[in-house]
Amino acid sequence: MLNRKARLTATAGALALVTGLTAPAYAQSTVPSAAGAAGVAEPIVYGRAAYLIDAASGKELFGYQAAERMPIASLTKTMTAYLVLKSAKPTDVVRIKAEDVAYAEDGGGTTADLRPGDRLTVGELMYGLMLPSGADAAHALARTYGPGVDGFVAGMNRTARELGMNDTHYLNADGLPTPRGNGYSTARDQAVLAAKALQFPLIKQVAGTRYHALDASGEHRSYAWRNTNKLAGMPGVIGLKTGYTRAAGYCLAFAAERDGRRLVGVLLGESVSSRRFSTAESLLSWGATRQAA
């Protein structure tokens, strides 16, 4: 039995090296346990990092490997949405170009199936960016509001410094791997960004939407987008963003209102897609008990 267990452990370790993920980690809270009083067990977190804060105070409620730099995949698009809305109006119009579509297709990214020539408002493109995690929408927004993609990415990194996200570096507006490697951030930095981004009513609205459809018009063809975040639509849950690449694993930025307070959390490097959502629910329940303690 011991030899069999050792072989399984070795196999899991080898798999972790191949996939770029660590073996599942049992994370412990950095704060004293209140489970006995509140009746909620301290959450077990699989993956590489986790962080949960009270958005109003910035108080850490739960942390595991929260300062470790790692790829964050499409969580990158939260910064894209935030930076665009700092200067653009939701009613501003963006014309989709063939290069936006080609970028997403050539890079193997998820898309909003945008069509060249269509004209969409920034508000509508936010749904295409956040719900299906459209790399084409990210490229169109970055190209328009950089000005130019390179200028936009430089703005993303400046904004990260302004927010105190000192362990974050972006290489593009969508989180796809590049010939220069991957951008990186930390669970803590992404929680800081998520809390700021959700101060925009439009981002909060979009992030909590399960399904969004656009009828065809003289400006664009019809679109229908479904949220990749399985927490969307649950009572009190706001969103926020999913992500996946081979290097980053399954990632999730999430938030919810609990007893009049907003909790914001981030999970990075999960190896099972569905488990990130159940873990987020556990962390939100844990966070509510920490606030009440």
NUSE-671955 format. One line per field, with one value per residue (C-alpha): residue in one letter; x, y, z; residue number from 1. Coordinates in Angstrom, 2 decimals. Example, Ala and Ser with C-alpha at 12.3 -4.5 7.8 and 13.67 -1.06 7.14 Angstrom:
! residues 2
aa = a, s $
x = 12.30, 13.67 $
y = -4.50, -1.06 $
z = 7.80, 7.14 $
i = 1, 2 $
***
This chain:
! residues 293
aa = m, l, n, r, k, a, r, l, t, a, t, a, g, a, l, a, l, v, t, g, l, t, a, p, a, y, a, q, s, t, v, p, s, a, a, g, a, a, g, v, a, e, p, i, v, y, g, r, a, a, y, l, i, d, a, a, s, g, k, e, l, f, g, y, q, a, a, e, r, m, p, i, a, s, l, t, k, t, m, t, a, y, l, v, l, k, s, a, k, p, t, d, v, v, r, i, k, a, e, d, v, a, y, a, e, d, g, g, g, t, t, a, d, l, r, p, g, d, r, l, t, v, g, e, l, m, y, g, l, m, l, p, s, g, a, d, a, a, h, a, l, a, r, t, y, g, p, g, v, d, g, f, v, a, g, m, n, r, t, a, r, e, l, g, m, n, d, t, h, y, l, n, a, d, g, l, p, t, p, r, g, n, g, y, s, t, a, r, d, q, a, v, l, a, a, k, a, l, q, f, p, l, i, k, q, v, a, g, t, r, y, h, a, l, d, a, s, g, e, h, r, s, y, a, w, r, n, t, n, k, l, a, g, m, p, g, v, i, g, l, k, t, g, y, t, r, a, a, g, y, c, l, a, f, a, a, e, r, d, g, r, r, l, v, g, v, l, l, g, e, s, v, s, s, r, r, f, s, t, a, e, s, l, l, s, w, g, a, t, r, q, a, a $
x = 0.00, 2.80, 4.63, 1.41, 0.79, 4.36, 3.93, 0.71, 2.42, 5.31, 2.92, 1.01, 4.24, 5.35, 1.99, 2.29, 5.66, 4.31, 1.22, 2.91, 0.62, 1.47, -0.24, -3.44, -2.61, -4.51, -4.46, -4.80, -6.21, -3.78, -6.28, -7.34, -10.13, -13.69, -15.22, -16.26, -18.37, -19.77, -20.18, -18.38, -15.28, -12.09, -11.98, -9.61, -8.16, -6.71, -4.47, -1.55, -2.92, -6.01, -6.94, -10.09, -10.63, -13.29, -13.46, -14.41, -11.63, -9.08, -8.80, -7.44, -9.86, -8.03, -4.67, -2.59, 0.46, -1.18, 2.07, 3.45, 3.86, 2.21, 0.29, -3.34, -4.74, -7.96, -8.16, -6.06, -9.27, -10.42, -7.67, -8.66, -12.25, -11.15, -8.70, -11.14, -13.88, -11.50, -11.52, -14.36, -18.10, -20.32, -22.05, -18.80, -18.70, -15.88, -15.55, -14.42, -11.54, -10.31, -7.13, -9.19, -10.78, -7.52, -5.68, -8.06, -8.21, -4.45, -3.70, -6.13, -8.04, -11.71, -13.71, -16.94, -17.28, -17.07, -17.39, -15.24, -17.15, -19.57, -19.89, -20.53, -20.70, -18.14, -20.98, -21.88, -18.24, -17.88, -20.29, -18.28, -15.09, -16.23, -18.89, -17.34, -13.91, -13.46, -9.84, -11.21, -13.12, -10.00, -7.94, -10.55, -10.76, -7.00, -6.39, -8.96, -8.08, -4.29, -4.05, -2.72, -2.35, 1.20, 0.19, -2.76, -0.62, 1.80, -1.21, -2.23, 1.16, 1.14, -2.30, -1.13, 1.66, -0.81, -3.02, -0.07, -0.02, 3.76, 3.93, 2.00, 3.19, 0.97, 2.16, -1.18, -4.81, -6.18, -3.77, -2.90, 0.65, 3.09, 6.42, 7.96, 6.25, 3.36, 2.44, 2.14, 0.39, -0.54, -3.80, -3.40, -2.83, -5.78, -8.05, -7.01, -7.86, -11.17, -12.30, -11.48, -13.03, -16.31, -16.71, -17.74, -21.49, -21.18, -18.48, -20.56, -23.62, -21.80, -19.91, -23.14, -24.98, -25.47, -26.56, -26.62, -28.02, -27.92, -30.43, -29.11, -29.22, -27.90, -24.66, -23.98, -25.17, -26.82, -24.79, -25.44, -22.95, -23.08, -21.02, -18.24, -18.55, -20.89, -21.34, -23.10, -26.78, -26.42, -27.96, -25.64, -22.88, -21.47, -19.01, -16.23, -13.95, -12.72, -9.45, -7.51, -4.25, -2.00, 0.54, -1.99, -4.40, -8.01, -8.35, -11.24, -11.82, -15.10, -17.13, -20.36, -22.40, -22.68, -24.54, -24.14, -20.42, -18.61, -16.18, -13.68, -11.53, -9.12, -8.14, -5.13, -3.71, -6.61, -6.31, -10.06, -12.31, -15.51, -13.75, -12.77, -16.47, -17.25, -14.07, -15.11, -18.47, -16.68, -14.39, -17.33, -19.08, -15.86, -15.41, -18.90, -18.13, -14.83, -16.67, -19.21, -16.55 $
y = 0.00, 2.40, 1.63, 2.17, 5.49, 6.57, 5.75, 7.78, 10.72, 10.57, 10.37, 13.41, 15.34, 14.47, 15.53, 18.83, 19.47, 18.64, 20.83, 23.68, 23.31, 22.38, 19.50, 20.42, 22.53, 22.52, 26.20, 27.44, 30.82, 33.44, 34.55, 32.74, 30.24, 31.21, 28.03, 26.80, 29.87, 30.36, 26.69, 27.10, 24.99, 26.65, 26.24, 23.87, 25.40, 23.37, 25.20, 27.55, 30.67, 32.16, 35.48, 36.99, 40.54, 42.85, 45.34, 48.34, 48.03, 46.05, 43.65, 40.22, 37.47, 34.54, 34.16, 31.37, 32.02, 35.40, 37.21, 34.59, 35.81, 33.58, 33.72, 34.85, 34.10, 35.99, 37.67, 40.14, 41.35, 42.87, 45.46, 45.95, 46.73, 48.98, 50.99, 51.47, 52.77, 55.24, 57.22, 55.95, 56.34, 53.25, 54.90, 55.40, 53.34, 51.00, 49.67, 46.04, 45.38, 42.20, 42.38, 42.09, 38.87, 37.48, 38.19, 36.02, 33.24, 33.10, 33.16, 30.33, 32.49, 32.44, 34.90, 36.90, 35.96, 39.59, 40.39, 42.92, 46.06, 45.85, 48.92, 48.21, 50.51, 50.19, 49.08, 46.19, 45.24, 44.90, 41.96, 40.44, 40.95, 39.62, 36.94, 34.72, 36.23, 37.52, 38.12, 39.83, 42.29, 42.90, 43.61, 45.98, 47.95, 48.08, 49.14, 51.92, 53.29, 52.83, 54.44, 51.22, 47.91, 48.59, 51.95, 50.36, 47.65, 50.33, 52.05, 48.81, 48.56, 52.23, 51.76, 48.65, 50.70, 53.45, 50.89, 49.48, 46.28, 46.01, 42.30, 42.57, 42.89, 42.71, 41.73, 42.09, 43.00, 39.46, 37.15, 34.85, 33.45, 35.43, 34.63, 36.61, 34.38, 35.12, 38.20, 37.70, 38.91, 37.68, 36.74, 39.78, 42.22, 40.84, 41.20, 44.86, 45.37, 43.52, 45.69, 48.85, 47.58, 46.72, 50.37, 50.90, 50.12, 48.78, 46.25, 45.10, 44.73, 42.88, 40.56, 39.38, 38.73, 35.11, 35.71, 38.73, 38.98, 41.73, 41.93, 42.78, 46.44, 48.77, 48.94, 45.26, 41.69, 39.73, 38.38, 36.10, 35.68, 33.35, 33.95, 31.44, 32.19, 29.61, 31.80, 34.49, 34.79, 33.23, 35.27, 38.04, 37.08, 39.83, 37.96, 38.65, 36.86, 33.41, 32.48, 29.52, 28.78, 25.76, 27.75, 29.55, 26.69, 27.57, 30.99, 32.93, 36.43, 36.56, 38.85, 38.88, 40.99, 39.46, 41.20, 44.58, 44.12, 43.26, 40.34, 40.02, 36.96, 35.41, 31.80, 30.99, 27.77, 25.39, 22.09, 21.31, 23.85, 23.18, 23.12, 26.79, 27.72, 25.52, 26.73, 30.33, 29.62, 28.12, 31.13, 33.53, 31.62, 31.64, 35.34, 36.10, 34.31, 36.18, 39.47, 38.43, 37.22 $
z = 0.00, 0.88, -2.37, -4.35, -2.59, -3.29, -6.99, -7.14, -5.45, -7.88, -10.83, -9.59, -9.17, -12.69, -14.09, -12.26, -13.89, -17.35, -17.06, -15.27, -12.24, -8.71, -6.99, -5.12, -2.09, 1.17, 2.00, 5.52, 6.44, 7.70, 10.34, 13.54, 12.98, 13.86, 12.50, 15.90, 16.62, 13.14, 12.22, 8.87, 8.29, 7.16, 3.37, 1.61, -1.54, -4.40, -6.80, -6.62, -4.91, -3.28, -1.73, -0.26, 0.99, 2.33, -0.55, 1.58, 4.14, 2.13, 5.07, 4.18, 5.13, 3.56, 1.88, 0.39, -1.81, -2.47, -3.30, -5.71, -9.28, -11.88, -15.18, -14.85, -18.33, -19.11, -15.72, -17.70, -19.34, -16.06, -16.44, -20.07, -19.07, -16.22, -18.32, -21.20, -18.93, -17.31, -20.57, -22.75, -22.49, -22.75, -25.71, -27.68, -30.87, -31.92, -35.45, -35.62, -38.02, -39.66, -37.57, -34.37, -35.58, -36.99, -33.74, -31.70, -34.29, -34.90, -31.18, -30.40, -27.93, -27.03, -29.09, -29.10, -32.81, -33.84, -37.54, -39.40, -40.29, -37.38, -35.19, -31.51, -28.52, -25.75, -23.47, -25.76, -26.30, -22.52, -22.71, -25.56, -23.58, -20.21, -20.89, -23.61, -22.81, -26.34, -27.32, -30.44, -28.25, -26.15, -29.26, -30.71, -27.47, -26.97, -30.57, -30.27, -26.84, -26.75, -29.10, -30.61, -28.81, -27.61, -26.21, -24.44, -22.84, -21.63, -20.07, -18.37, -16.71, -15.66, -14.15, -12.30, -10.66, -9.77, -8.01, -6.06, -8.12, -7.94, -8.77, -12.04, -15.61, -18.69, -22.18, -23.95, -23.34, -23.15, -21.30, -24.20, -24.26, -26.40, -28.07, -25.17, -22.60, -20.27, -18.35, -14.61, -11.51, -8.04, -6.35, -4.10, -6.96, -8.90, -5.87, -5.58, -9.26, -8.99, -6.09, -8.09, -11.33, -9.64, -8.68, -12.31, -12.40, -15.96, -15.02, -12.06, -14.29, -17.05, -14.68, -13.06, -16.35, -17.37, -20.98, -23.25, -26.79, -29.40, -32.23, -35.66, -36.62, -39.27, -37.27, -36.61, -36.98, -34.17, -31.25, -28.29, -25.46, -22.46, -19.32, -18.68, -14.94, -13.40, -10.31, -12.34, -11.44, -7.99, -5.14, -4.05, -6.50, -8.72, -10.94, -12.04, -14.56, -15.56, -17.22, -18.54, -20.31, -20.00, -17.99, -15.79, -15.15, -14.34, -12.73, -11.27, -9.93, -8.00, -5.77, -3.82, -1.44, 2.02, 4.87, 3.23, 2.54, -0.66, -0.64, -3.47, -4.13, -6.61, -7.31, -9.50, -10.89, -10.23, -12.08, -12.26, -13.96, -11.99, -8.62, -8.79, -8.56, -5.56, -3.87, -4.46, -2.83, 0.18, 0.44, 0.30, 3.10, 5.09, 4.51, 5.79, 9.06, 9.41, 9.09, 11.69, 14.14 $
i = 1, 2, 3, 4, 5, 6, 7, 8, 9, 10, 11, 12, 13, 14, 15, 16, 17, 18, 19, 20, 21, 22, 23, 24, 25, 26, 27, 28, 29, 30, 31, 32, 33, 34, 35, 36, 37, 38, 39, 40, 41, 42, 43, 44, 45, 46, 47, 48, 49, 50, 51, 52, 53, 54, 55, 56, 57, 58, 59, 60, 61, 62, 63, 64, 65, 66, 67, 68, 69, 70, 71, 72, 73, 74, 75, 76, 77, 78, 79, 80, 81, 82, 83, 84, 85, 86, 87, 88, 89, 90, 91, 92, 93, 94, 95, 96, 97, 98, 99, 100, 101, 102, 103, 104, 105, 106, 107, 108, 109, 110, 111, 112, 113, 114, 115, 116, 117, 118, 119, 120, 121, 122, 123, 124, 125, 126, 127, 128, 129, 130, 131, 132, 133, 134, 135, 136, 137, 138, 139, 140, 141, 142, 143, 144, 145, 146, 147, 148, 149, 150, 151, 152, 153, 154, 155, 156, 157, 158, 159, 160, 161, 162, 163, 164, 165, 166, 167, 168, 169, 170, 171, 172, 173, 174, 175, 176, 177, 178, 179, 180, 181, 182, 183, 184, 185, 186, 187, 188, 189, 190, 191, 192, 193, 194, 195, 196, 197, 198, 199, 200, 201, 202, 203, 204, 205, 206, 207, 208, 209, 210, 211, 212, 213, 214, 215, 216, 217, 218, 219, 220, 221, 222, 223, 224, 225, 226, 227, 228, 229, 230, 231, 232, 233, 234, 235, 236, 237, 238, 239, 240, 241, 242, 243, 244, 245, 246, 247, 248, 249, 250, 251, 252, 253, 254, 255, 256, 257, 258, 259, 260, 261, 262, 263, 264, 265, 266, 267, 268, 269, 270, 271, 272, 273, 274, 275, 276, 277, 278, 279, 280, 281, 282, 283, 284, 285, 286, 287, 288, 289, 290, 291, 292, 293 $
***
